[in-house]
Amino acid sequence: MNRSVRIACLVAATAFPLCAAAQDMAVTAGKDAKVLLDNEKVRVLEVNIAPGASTGMHSHGDNIVYYITGGKAMQTMGDGTSKERTSQPGEVMWSGPVTHDTKNTGTKPTKALVIELKAPPQ
């Protein structure tokens, strides 16, 4: 793990204490997640998932997902429950804090932008 990724993980664990138990998606998804922007207010990741691949169990605080391509996925939550999800190109989804793994169960690669909102300093 390079120094930048270690620092990003430390910052994420500090900004999102609730999420500290799970990993950062930029780490768990490996080369499939690319951080495009990271500042004191927001972090934007581009996520590309091949058919059969997954993001690995990770956590987000409040976040928005913009689906560049559509597809099918199975989301396994931190408590072990699962739900199937189908998305359309251009769809936007809001989520509060969550711990989950997302597996591409479709036949085509999927691409999305994940916008993680950071809590303001206290």
C-alpha positions in Angstrom: 0.0 0.0 0.0 1.5 3.3 -1.0 1.8 6.3 1.3 -1.1 8.2 -0.4 -3.5 5.3 0.1 -2.4 4.9 3.8 -3.0 8.6 4.4 -6.4 8.4 2.6 -7.4 5.5 4.9 -6.3 7.4 8.0 -8.2 10.5 6.9 -11.3 8.4 6.1 -11.2 6.6 9.5 -10.9 10.0 11.2 -13.6 11.6 9.2 -16.0 8.7 9.5 -15.5 7.0 12.9 -18.5 4.8 12.3 -16.8 3.4 9.2 -13.4 2.7 10.8 -14.2 -1.0 11.4 -14.6 -1.6 7.6 -12.2 -0.8 4.8 -12.0 2.1 2.4 -13.4 1.2 -1.0 -10.3 2.8 -2.7 -8.4 0.0 -1.0 -10.8 -3.0 -1.1 -11.7 -2.5 -4.8 -8.0 -2.2 -5.8 -7.4 -1.1 -9.3 -11.2 -1.0 -9.9 -11.6 2.2 -7.8 -9.8 5.4 -8.7 -9.9 8.5 -6.5 -10.6 11.4 -8.8 -11.0 14.2 -6.2 -10.3 14.3 -2.5 -10.6 17.4 -0.4 -11.9 18.5 3.0 -15.6 18.4 1.8 -15.9 15.5 -0.7 -14.2 12.5 -2.2 -15.1 11.3 -5.7 -14.3 7.8 -6.9 -14.7 6.2 -10.3 -15.6 2.6 -9.9 -15.3 0.0 -12.7 -16.5 -3.5 -11.9 -16.1 -6.4 -14.3 -18.8 -9.1 -14.5 -18.3 -11.4 -11.4 -16.0 -8.9 -9.7 -16.8 -7.1 -6.4 -15.8 -4.0 -4.5 -15.0 -5.9 -1.3 -16.6 -5.1 2.0 -16.2 -1.3 2.7 -18.0 1.6 4.3 -19.2 5.0 3.2 -20.6 8.0 5.1 -23.3 9.9 3.3 -22.9 9.4 -0.5 -24.3 9.8 -3.9 -23.8 7.2 -6.7 -24.1 8.3 -10.4 -24.3 5.2 -12.7 -22.5 5.9 -15.9 -23.5 2.5 -17.2 -26.4 0.3 -16.0 -26.2 -3.2 -14.7 -27.1 -5.8 -12.2 -25.5 -6.2 -8.8 -25.8 -8.1 -5.5 -25.2 -6.0 -2.5 -24.2 -7.8 0.7 -24.6 -5.6 3.8 -22.4 -5.5 6.8 -25.0 -7.5 8.8 -24.9 -10.3 6.2 -28.2 -9.6 4.5 -28.2 -9.3 0.7 -30.3 -7.4 -1.9 -30.3 -7.5 -5.7 -30.1 -4.1 -7.5 -30.5 -3.1 -11.1 -29.4 0.3 -12.2 -29.9 2.3 -15.4 -27.3 4.6 -17.2 -27.7 8.1 -15.8 -29.5 7.0 -12.6 -28.5 8.8 -9.4 -28.9 7.2 -5.9 -28.5 8.7 -2.4 -27.4 6.6 0.5 -26.8 7.4 4.2 -23.8 5.7 6.0 -23.5 2.1 4.9 -21.2 -0.9 5.1 -21.5 -3.3 2.1 -19.9 -5.3 -0.7 -21.2 -4.9 -4.3 -20.8 -7.7 -6.8 -21.4 -7.2 -10.5 -23.9 -10.1 -11.3 -24.5 -8.9 -14.9 -22.8 -9.8 -18.1 -21.2 -6.4 -18.8 -18.7 -4.2 -16.9 -20.3 -1.4 -14.9 -19.0 2.1 -14.3 -20.2 4.6 -11.6 -19.1 7.7 -9.8 -19.3 7.5 -6.0 -19.4 10.9 -4.3 -18.7 10.6 -0.6 -19.6 13.7 1.5 -17.4 14.5 4.4 -18.6 15.6 7.8 -17.8 19.3 8.5 -15.1 19.8 11.2 -16.5 20.1 14.7 
